Amino acid sequence: MNFRDNWGSTLSLILGALMFLGAVGQITNQDARLGGLVAGPVMIVGALIYRSAKKRRETHSNIVIRSIAELVGVFVILFLAFGQNDLKQRLITDPFPNFIIPVWALIVYVFAVYQAFVVNRKSD
């Protein structure tokens, strides 16, 4: 895999790291919205599980360890997004990092898994 094949997930990794570091830098600010503390790691984990599913599709293999690691990544995203205190208020005040990014990461991952499943069925 090269950069041209993974430009979207690479961009997501970079933006996720920058978003997380930016939120960490604002922790001492009383008025700061700290959505990046959730959105940054969600973007990073989402990009990693997407890459893993894509690699599974390209190698035509269904490795159990890779599938378990992807499942753990999905649970991490779900926990980070929906395991927050006062989730209803966070969804109302700042829906992008608390709802849209996690849902988008899960949709993209499900799409990659579906593609891997279709490719592996055709090769059998």
JOUR-V258748 format. One record per backbone hydrogen bond with DSSP energy under -0.5 kcal/mol. CO is the residue of the C=O (numbers start at 1). NH is the residue of the N-H. Records with the same first field share a line. If there is no record, write none. Layout:
# JOUR-V258748
CO = NH  NH
This chain:
# JOUR-V258748
2 = 5  6
6 = 10
7 = 11
8 = 12
9 = 13
10 = 14
11 = 15
12 = 16
13 = 17
14 = 18
15 = 19
16 = 20
17 = 21
18 = 22
19 = 23
20 = 24
21 = 25
22 = 26
23 = 26
24 = 27
26 = 29
29 = 32
32 = 34
34 = 37
35 = 38  39
36 = 40
38 = 42
39 = 43
40 = 44
41 = 45
42 = 46
43 = 47
44 = 48
45 = 49
46 = 50
47 = 51
48 = 52
49 = 53
50 = 54
51 = 55
52 = 56
53 = 57
54 = 58
55 = 59
56 = 60  61
63 = 67
64 = 68
65 = 69
66 = 70
67 = 71
68 = 72
69 = 73
70 = 74
71 = 75
72 = 76
73 = 77
74 = 78
75 = 79
76 = 80
77 = 81
78 = 82
79 = 83
84 = 87
86 = 90
87 = 91
88 = 92
89 = 93
90 = 94
94 = 98
95 = 99  100
96 = 101
99 = 103
100 = 104
101 = 105
102 = 106
103 = 107
104 = 108
105 = 109
106 = 110
107 = 111
108 = 112
109 = 113
110 = 114
111 = 115
112 = 116
113 = 117
114 = 118
115 = 119
116 = 120
117 = 121
118 = 122
119 = 123
120 = 124
